[in-house]
Amino acid sequence: MQIDYTGSLDAEFKGATPAIQFRYADILLNYAEALAELDGVGNAQKIIDAFATFT
């Protein structure tokens, strides 16, 4: 892979500066895990709602 540090919006996947891409499912999972770490029982409904939006 050739990396061009000048970057270009038109040249994605064509040797331009690579972009970081996240799947929506990964974002929801990270959000749910953060809620569980903060207060799992208190945020139970928010966690359920996060997964319900994905399905």
Phi and psi in radians as a Rosetta constraint file:
Dihedral C 1 N 2 CA 2 C 2 CIRCULARHARMONIC -1.585 0.35
Dihedral N 2 CA 2 C 2 N 3 CIRCULARHARMONIC 2.288 0.35
Dihedral C 2 N 3 CA 3 C 3 CIRCULARHARMONIC -1.884 0.35
Dihedral N 3 CA 3 C 3 N 4 CIRCULARHARMONIC 2.129 0.35
Dihedral C 3 N 4 CA 4 C 4 CIRCULARHARMONIC -1.888 0.35
Dihedral N 4 CA 4 C 4 N 5 CIRCULARHARMONIC 1.949 0.35
Dihedral C 4 N 5 CA 5 C 5 CIRCULARHARMONIC -1.361 0.35
Dihedral N 5 CA 5 C 5 N 6 CIRCULARHARMONIC -0.040 0.35
Dihedral C 5 N 6 CA 6 C 6 CIRCULARHARMONIC -1.347 0.35
Dihedral N 6 CA 6 C 6 N 7 CIRCULARHARMONIC -0.523 0.35
Dihedral C 6 N 7 CA 7 C 7 CIRCULARHARMONIC 1.270 0.35
Dihedral N 7 CA 7 C 7 N 8 CIRCULARHARMONIC 2.692 0.35
Dihedral C 7 N 8 CA 8 C 8 CIRCULARHARMONIC -2.830 0.35
Dihedral N 8 CA 8 C 8 N 9 CIRCULARHARMONIC 2.346 0.35
Dihedral C 8 N 9 CA 9 C 9 CIRCULARHARMONIC -1.275 0.35
Dihedral N 9 CA 9 C 9 N 10 CIRCULARHARMONIC -0.432 0.35
Dihedral C 9 N 10 CA 10 C 10 CIRCULARHARMONIC -1.513 0.35
Dihedral N 10 CA 10 C 10 N 11 CIRCULARHARMONIC -0.228 0.35
Dihedral C 10 N 11 CA 11 C 11 CIRCULARHARMONIC -1.920 0.35
Dihedral N 11 CA 11 C 11 N 12 CIRCULARHARMONIC 0.583 0.35
Dihedral C 11 N 12 CA 12 C 12 CIRCULARHARMONIC -1.108 0.35
Dihedral N 12 CA 12 C 12 N 13 CIRCULARHARMONIC 2.388 0.35
Dihedral C 12 N 13 CA 13 C 13 CIRCULARHARMONIC 1.123 0.35
Dihedral N 13 CA 13 C 13 N 14 CIRCULARHARMONIC 0.353 0.35
Dihedral C 13 N 14 CA 14 C 14 CIRCULARHARMONIC -2.187 0.35
Dihedral N 14 CA 14 C 14 N 15 CIRCULARHARMONIC 0.622 0.35
Dihedral C 14 N 15 CA 15 C 15 CIRCULARHARMONIC 1.550 0.35
Dihedral N 15 CA 15 C 15 N 16 CIRCULARHARMONIC 0.060 0.35
Dihedral C 15 N 16 CA 16 C 16 CIRCULARHARMONIC -1.423 0.35
Dihedral N 16 CA 16 C 16 N 17 CIRCULARHARMONIC 3.124 0.35
Dihedral C 16 N 17 CA 17 C 17 CIRCULARHARMONIC -0.997 0.35
Dihedral N 17 CA 17 C 17 N 18 CIRCULARHARMONIC 2.157 0.35
Dihedral C 17 N 18 CA 18 C 18 CIRCULARHARMONIC -1.174 0.35
Dihedral N 18 CA 18 C 18 N 19 CIRCULARHARMONIC 2.489 0.35
Dihedral C 18 N 19 CA 19 C 19 CIRCULARHARMONIC -1.772 0.35
Dihedral N 19 CA 19 C 19 N 20 CIRCULARHARMONIC 2.541 0.35
Dihedral C 19 N 20 CA 20 C 20 CIRCULARHARMONIC -1.461 0.35
Dihedral N 20 CA 20 C 20 N 21 CIRCULARHARMONIC 2.242 0.35
Dihedral C 20 N 21 CA 21 C 21 CIRCULARHARMONIC -2.143 0.35
Dihedral N 21 CA 21 C 21 N 22 CIRCULARHARMONIC 2.398 0.35
Dihedral C 21 N 22 CA 22 C 22 CIRCULARHARMONIC -2.086 0.35
Dihedral N 22 CA 22 C 22 N 23 CIRCULARHARMONIC 2.424 0.35
Dihedral C 22 N 23 CA 23 C 23 CIRCULARHARMONIC -1.376 0.35
Dihedral N 23 CA 23 C 23 N 24 CIRCULARHARMONIC 2.571 0.35
Dihedral C 23 N 24 CA 24 C 24 CIRCULARHARMONIC -1.050 0.35
Dihedral N 24 CA 24 C 24 N 25 CIRCULARHARMONIC -0.633 0.35
Dihedral C 24 N 25 CA 25 C 25 CIRCULARHARMONIC -1.093 0.35
Dihedral N 25 CA 25 C 25 N 26 CIRCULARHARMONIC -0.665 0.35
Dihedral C 25 N 26 CA 26 C 26 CIRCULARHARMONIC -1.167 0.35
Dihedral N 26 CA 26 C 26 N 27 CIRCULARHARMONIC -0.646 0.35
Dihedral C 26 N 27 CA 27 C 27 CIRCULARHARMONIC -1.142 0.35
Dihedral N 27 CA 27 C 27 N 28 CIRCULARHARMONIC -0.770 0.35
Dihedral C 27 N 28 CA 28 C 28 CIRCULARHARMONIC -1.129 0.35
Dihedral N 28 CA 28 C 28 N 29 CIRCULARHARMONIC -0.690 0.35
Dihedral C 28 N 29 CA 29 C 29 CIRCULARHARMONIC -1.129 0.35
Dihedral N 29 CA 29 C 29 N 30 CIRCULARHARMONIC -0.750 0.35
Dihedral C 29 N 30 CA 30 C 30 CIRCULARHARMONIC -1.078 0.35
Dihedral N 30 CA 30 C 30 N 31 CIRCULARHARMONIC -0.711 0.35
Dihedral C 30 N 31 CA 31 C 31 CIRCULARHARMONIC -1.093 0.35
Dihedral N 31 CA 31 C 31 N 32 CIRCULARHARMONIC -0.797 0.35
Dihedral C 31 N 32 CA 32 C 32 CIRCULARHARMONIC -1.126 0.35
Dihedral N 32 CA 32 C 32 N 33 CIRCULARHARMONIC -0.695 0.35
Dihedral C 32 N 33 CA 33 C 33 CIRCULARHARMONIC -1.150 0.35
Dihedral N 33 CA 33 C 33 N 34 CIRCULARHARMONIC -0.662 0.35
Dihedral C 33 N 34 CA 34 C 34 CIRCULARHARMONIC -1.149 0.35
Dihedral N 34 CA 34 C 34 N 35 CIRCULARHARMONIC -0.721 0.35
Dihedral C 34 N 35 CA 35 C 35 CIRCULARHARMONIC -1.102 0.35
Dihedral N 35 CA 35 C 35 N 36 CIRCULARHARMONIC -0.681 0.35
Dihedral C 35 N 36 CA 36 C 36 CIRCULARHARMONIC -1.157 0.35
Dihedral N 36 CA 36 C 36 N 37 CIRCULARHARMONIC -0.657 0.35
Dihedral C 36 N 37 CA 37 C 37 CIRCULARHARMONIC -1.195 0.35
Dihedral N 37 CA 37 C 37 N 38 CIRCULARHARMONIC -0.647 0.35
Dihedral C 37 N 38 CA 38 C 38 CIRCULARHARMONIC -1.184 0.35
Dihedral N 38 CA 38 C 38 N 39 CIRCULARHARMONIC -0.953 0.35
Dihedral C 38 N 39 CA 39 C 39 CIRCULARHARMONIC -2.889 0.35
Dihedral N 39 CA 39 C 39 N 40 CIRCULARHARMONIC 1.481 0.35
Dihedral C 39 N 40 CA 40 C 40 CIRCULARHARMONIC -0.925 0.35
Dihedral N 40 CA 40 C 40 N 41 CIRCULARHARMONIC -0.868 0.35
Dihedral C 40 N 41 CA 41 C 41 CIRCULARHARMONIC -1.226 0.35
Dihedral N 41 CA 41 C 41 N 42 CIRCULARHARMONIC -0.704 0.35
Dihedral C 41 N 42 CA 42 C 42 CIRCULARHARMONIC -1.209 0.35
Dihedral N 42 CA 42 C 42 N 43 CIRCULARHARMONIC -0.478 0.35
Dihedral C 42 N 43 CA 43 C 43 CIRCULARHARMONIC -1.824 0.35
Dihedral N 43 CA 43 C 43 N 44 CIRCULARHARMONIC 0.294 0.35
Dihedral C 43 N 44 CA 44 C 44 CIRCULARHARMONIC -0.992 0.35
Dihedral N 44 CA 44 C 44 N 45 CIRCULARHARMONIC -0.755 0.35
Dihedral C 44 N 45 CA 45 C 45 CIRCULARHARMONIC -1.190 0.35
Dihedral N 45 CA 45 C 45 N 46 CIRCULARHARMONIC -0.652 0.35
Dihedral C 45 N 46 CA 46 C 46 CIRCULARHARMONIC -1.130 0.35
Dihedral N 46 CA 46 C 46 N 47 CIRCULARHARMONIC -0.657 0.35
Dihedral C 46 N 47 CA 47 C 47 CIRCULARHARMONIC -1.133 0.35
Dihedral N 47 CA 47 C 47 N 48 CIRCULARHARMONIC -0.788 0.35
Dihedral C 47 N 48 CA 48 C 48 CIRCULARHARMONIC -1.078 0.35
Dihedral N 48 CA 48 C 48 N 49 CIRCULARHARMONIC -0.741 0.35
Dihedral C 48 N 49 CA 49 C 49 CIRCULARHARMONIC -1.119 0.35
Dihedral N 49 CA 49 C 49 N 50 CIRCULARHARMONIC -0.635 0.35
Dihedral C 49 N 50 CA 50 C 50 CIRCULARHARMONIC -1.092 0.35
Dihedral N 50 CA 50 C 50 N 51 CIRCULARHARMONIC -0.734 0.35
Dihedral C 50 N 51 CA 51 C 51 CIRCULARHARMONIC -1.314 0.35
Dihedral N 51 CA 51 C 51 N 52 CIRCULARHARMONIC -0.496 0.35
Dihedral C 51 N 52 CA 52 C 52 CIRCULARHARMONIC -1.205 0.35
Dihedral N 52 CA 52 C 52 N 53 CIRCULARHARMONIC -0.518 0.35
Dihedral C 52 N 53 CA 53 C 53 CIRCULARHARMONIC -1.256 0.35
Dihedral N 53 CA 53 C 53 N 54 CIRCULARHARMONIC -0.400 0.35
Dihedral C 53 N 54 CA 54 C 54 CIRCULARHARMONIC -1.404 0.35
Dihedral N 54 CA 54 C 54 N 55 CIRCULARHARMONIC -0.565 0.35
